[in-house]
Amino acid sequence: MVFKNEFSWSKSRDGIFRECRRKYFFNHYGFWNGWIASEDDRIKRIYYLKKLNGKEVWMGSAVHGVIEFILKKFRSGEEVSLSHAVVILRKRMESDFVMSKLGGYTGFKTNAHRFFEDEYDIEISEDEKAELFDKAERCLRNFYNSDIFMEIRRTPVEDWVTLEDFLSFDFESTRVYLSIDFAMRKGDKVILYDWKTGKERKSDYELQMGLYSLYVADKLGIPTENITAKMFYLGIGDEGKVDSFEVDSERLEFVREYLRGSILEMKKLLKDISENEAVEDDFEKCEGYWCSRCNFRKVCLEKWSFQE
């Protein structure tokens, strides 16, 4: 089956676009068909590099995955104890470390893992590894011991709206993708939740929660005054920290304007908008600080050029 690379928008796509245009090209165009064994070697290499994970992002994904597992089990009537959840978390993380050290994936296994740091010979010390594991466990404990988790368990599962489903909606003929960590109904209101394992970045996250609110308002028909968004910073302190804000029509209009502007900027660089066709040289490199943490150094910077 031949897949077509359709244009779409997401918060992460927008973030990469603003970080570096060339990285954006590799991440959304240059990798296409790299999963096909007969494809050009450089394209396969880009596809491989696209799937690398930095240690902090990986740690956050591991925590999210276990929380999702816990909630899905609870929804089906099963309780998962904190001690059991910690065991699952640490086993998954340890397995990823072993897999990455063995070379990760060939580019064709979707469930394999490779650290950015291992790919670029950046050592993750035993102390750093222990710190990652401890932080992940602290995030999980903070979730378990939180008032939010208690409230979720008290809420009938039929009032749960979503669990990490990969959601999408059409915005002025563009498909917009998002992933809401959790949402539930309280009477005629909807409460949106997002779990964060990193530092506070309030302005950035408010846009993200605004997007979630736009989805709920437009797709589920919930009035803006009945939507509350909560950001749970799991890794802050011994209890975590919750930021809560109400949604209003002004905030949603800001999100719509942001979407329009971002989509327009992305499409301006395309060779053929209708076919979503892009040419690498039309996407400028942003050389400097960002290069040191970029997955695509081996295909972008001359000193890291891919050797067969």
N, C-alpha and C positions, 0 to 999 in steps of 0.2 A: 504493500500500500504506500502511495506517495502522499506525504503530508505537506500542506501548504503553510508557509510562515505568515500567519495573519497578524496584522497590526493590532495591538491592544495596549492598555495602560495599567500600571500598578504603582503603588507607592515606592516599592523597591526599584522598579524600572526608572522612575523619575529621579530617585536618589543617585543611581549610577550615571544617568544622563548628566546630572549637574556636577558630578565628581570628575568625569573624564569622557569626552565624546568617543574616543577610540575604544575605551573599555566597554562603553555602551554598545558599540558596533560588534565587538567580539561576543558579548554576552547575549545579544539578541538577534544577530545576523550571521556573524562569522562562523559560528558553531554549527549552523544548520546542516543536517544530513551527516553530521560527524559520527552518528551511531551506526552508519552503514559501513561495513567492512571494506567495501571496494572504493570508498570515497578518498579524495585527496588527503595525503598524510598531514598537511598543515591544518586542514579542517578538522580531522580527527583529533589532532593535538589541541586545538582550541576547545573542542567539545570536552576533552579530558580535563583541561585546566579550568573550565567553567565550573566544574563540580567540586573543586577544592574548597575546603572549609578552614577558616582561621579558628584558632582555639577558643576564643571568646564567643564567637557566633555559634560554634559547635556546641559549647557548653549550654548556651541558652536553648538551642534546639533540643538537646537531650532532656532538659527540664520540662520544656513544653510537651515533648512526647510522652513523658511519664504522667504529667498532669492530665493530658488527654486520655491516656489509658485508664487512669483512676476514675475520671468522670464517666467514661463510657461503661466501665464496670458497674459503677454506682447506678447508672441509668438502667442497666439490665438486672438490677437487684442484688449485685454483689458488692461487698465492702472490701476495700484493700487497706490493710493497716499501714501506718507510717513506716514501720520497720520493714515490711515486705516491699513497699514502694522504694525505699532507700536501696535495698538489695537489687531490685530491678534496675534502678538508675545506675548504680556502680557497675553492675555486670555489663550493661549496654556501653557505658563509657570505656570500660576496660577492653571490651571487645573491639571497639573502634580504634583504640590505641594500638592493639596488636595488629589489626588489619592494615592500618596506615604504615606501620613499620615494615610490614611484609611487602609493601608496594602499592597498597590500596586496590584500585581496580584497573582493568584494561581499558575502560571507557565504555564497556557494554553491559556492566552490571549496575542496575539502578539502586540497589541497596548497599553498595560498598561504600567505603569511606577512605579518604586521604586528606591528611592535614596539609594546609598551605605550607606550614613550617617544615614538614618533612620533605615536601617537594623541592623546597628551596634551601635545604640544608641549614635550617635555623633550629638550633637545639631547643627542645622543651625539656628543661631540667626536671629531676624528680621532685624538687621543691615546687616548681611551677605546676607540675601535674597534680601534686597533692593539694595545692591551693585551688585548682580548678575543681577537683572532686569535692573538696570541703565547701566551696562556694555553691556548687550545684546542690549539695545536700542541705545547706542552710536555706537556699531558695525553696526547696521542697518542704522543709520543716515549717518555714514561715507561711507557706500556702496552707499546709495541714492545720496549723494552729490559728489561722485567721478567722475573723468574724465573717469574712466573705465566704469561705468554704462552709462554715456553719450555716449561713443563710442559704447557700446553694442546696445543701442537704435537706434543709427544711422545706424547700420549694418542691411541689409536685413535679415529677419529671415531664408531665404533659405541658408544663409551663416553660420548659427549657426550649429555647429557640434554635440554638445551633451549637455544635461542638467541632471546632476546627474544620468545618466544611469549607472547601475551596469555592467561595461564592463569586458570582459575577453579575453585573447588570450592564445594560446599554446606556451610555451617556452620549447623546447627540451622535449616534451611529458608530461610536467607539466602544468596544467591549472593555469594561473596567473590572479587574480582578482584585479580590481582597480576601483575607482570612481572619475572621473574628474568633477570638479565643473562646469566648462564652457570652451568651446573652439569655436573659430570661424575662418573663412577663411578671409583673406585679400589679394585679388589677388591670387597669387600662394603660399602664405604663410599661416601657421596656427599658431594662438596664443592660448596658453593654460593658463587657470587661475585657481588658487586655493585660496579659502578664508580661512583665519586663524583668530581665535579669541583669541589665546593665545600669548605667548611670542615668540620672534625670536629664531629659532633653525636652522640656515642656513644650516649646513652640512646635517642634517637629512632631511630637506625639499628638498634639492637639489637632494637627492636620489629619493625622491618621484616624483619630477617633471621629473627626468630622466626616471623613469618608464613610466610616461605618454607619454613622448616623444618617448620612445621605441615602445609603442603601436601605436602611430600615424605614426611613420616611417615604422614599420613592417606591420601593418594591413591596413593602409590607403595609403601606398606607397608614403608618403611625404618625399622628400629629407631632410636630417638632417639640411642642411644650411637654409631651409625654415621654421624651427620651432623655435618659441620664447616662453619661459615659464615665467609667471609672478605670483609671490606670493603676495597676497594682505593681509597685516596684518590689519584687520579691527579695532582692539581694541587699536592701538597705537595712542595716541594723539587725537586731534580733527578732523583729516583728514584721519587717517590711514597711512600706509606706504607700498610702492610697491617695491619689489625686482624683477629685471628682468635679465634674462640671456639667452644667445644664446646657442643652442644645437649644438654639433659637434660629429663626429664619435668617437672621443676618449672618450667622456663622455658616449656615448651609449655602448661602449665596456666595460667600467667600470661597468655599470649597469648589463650587461650580466654576467660578471665575478662574481659580487656580488650575483646575482640570483643563479648561479651554486653552489657557495660555501654554501649559506644559505640552499638551497634545499638538498644538500648532508648531511649537519649537521643534519637536521631534520630527514631525512630518516635513518640515522645511528642508531637512537634510537628506530626504529620500530622493533617489533618482527617478523612481516611478511610484507615486503615492498609491495609485489604484492597485498595483501589484505588490506593494510593500517591498520594493526592491532598493537595496542600499549598496553603495560602493565604499570600500574601506577608506580610500584616500579622501573622501568627503567628510570624514570624521576626525577632527583634529586631536592630536596627542596632547595630553596635559602632563608634561614631564616635570618631575619635581618630587615633592613629599609623597604624593599618592602612589607613585611607582613602587616604593619600597614595600607596600602592602597589596600590590595588585596581582591577581592570579595569572595574568596574561604576560608577565614580563618575558617569558621564554619565547613568545611569538611577536612581541612588540618592540622591545629594546634590542639594539644590535648586539650588545654583549651577551644577551640571553637567547639569541636566535636559535631556533630548533635545529638540531643536527640529526639526520637520519642514522 
